[in-house]
Amino acid sequence: MLQDAFLFVTFIVIGAIVLVVGLITLIIFRFRYKTASSNEALIVTGPNLGDPEKEKNVFQDDNGR
């Protein structure tokens, strides 16, 4: 009976750790990565984002941005 209680407590502790790590990961992903809905454009700017001649999803405007 003592072994069953120990096993039950062990599972609860492991489950709580997994839950906390999952929650922290979810929060980090929510703040770190931005998404756009289907009717919005997500514009990312910066150097070396990709080559518009080789990649079809990289666009460059007339000013070279």
Order of alpha helices (4+ residues) and beta strands (2+ residues): alpha
